[in-house]
Amino acid sequence: MKTREPNTSSSLTSFFPRGGRASSSSMRTKAIDPQVALAVAQQNLSLALVLGAEGVLNSQRMPSDFIGRPDLPKLAPGIAGCATAFALINSDNDVVTPIGLAVGAMACLYVIKIEFDRFNETKDDPLDWPGPKVFPGGLLVFGLLQFLTNAQGFVREM
């Protein structure tokens, strides 16, 4: 990752050498701050943990014929992708960090699809508050927000 170093030259021609364009050698910018990368990585791990915990808890609690019951084999790629993204982003490597952000974004897209399908399959029960859709709905929102976090970090890295 590159670090930000201000231009110490007092000449405008060194900052705008040709046709008003800023010189790329006069200022190097860091794409993503290490604290931001750490936060993104931790949020990926949090999503993986919440997905796994909710999947195990509700698959044991809900009857096997319940429509909208979490399917652990379907959740496994999303959990593994988020955990892999956590490890890659935490490597603090110029090459591996963007790959981790891309893996995290792809894992989140997968989670969004799985939870969206689960949300639509689950029947609403007006007598059960907050209802059976709360887990897939909450994880759908969590996956969407985490996708945006990974995607924004990836765009900044590139």
Long-range contacts (C-beta under 8 A, 24 or more apart in sequence): 1-30, 1-31, 1-32, 1-34, 1-92, 1-94, 1-97, 2-28, 2-29, 2-30, 2-31, 3-28, 3-30, 4-28, 4-29, 4-30, 31-156, 31-157, 31-158, 32-97, 32-153, 32-156, 32-157, 34-92, 36-153, 37-89, 37-90, 37-92, 37-97, 37-153, 38-89, 38-90, 40-89, 40-101, 40-104, 40-149, 40-150, 40-153, 41-85, 41-86, 41-89, 41-90, 41-100, 42-86, 43-146, 43-149, 44-82, 44-83, 44-85, 44-86, 44-89, 44-104, 44-107, 44-146, 44-150, 45-82, 45-83, 45-86, 47-82, 47-108, 47-111, 47-142, 47-143, 47-146, 48-78, 48-79, 48-80, 48-82, 48-83, 48-86, 50-139, 50-142, 51-75, 51-78, 51-79, 51-82, 51-111, 51-139, 52-79, 54-135, 54-139, 55-79, 58-135, 66-132, 67-121, 67-122, 67-123, 68-118, 68-119, 68-121, 68-122, 68-123, 68-132, 68-133, 68-136, 70-118, 70-135, 74-114, 75-111, 75-114, 77-107, 77-110, 78-107, 78-108, 78-110, 78-111, 78-114, 78-143, 80-107, 81-106, 81-107, 81-108, 81-110, 82-107, 82-108, 82-111, 82-146, 85-150, 89-153, 97-157, 98-154, 98-157, 98-158, 101-150, 101-151, 101-153, 101-154, 101-157, 102-150, 102-154, 104-146, 104-150, 105-147, 105-150, 105-151, 105-154, 108-143, 108-144, 108-146, 108-147, 108-150, 109-147, 111-139, 111-143, 111-146, 112-140, 112-143, 112-144, 112-147, 115-139, 115-140, 115-143, 116-140
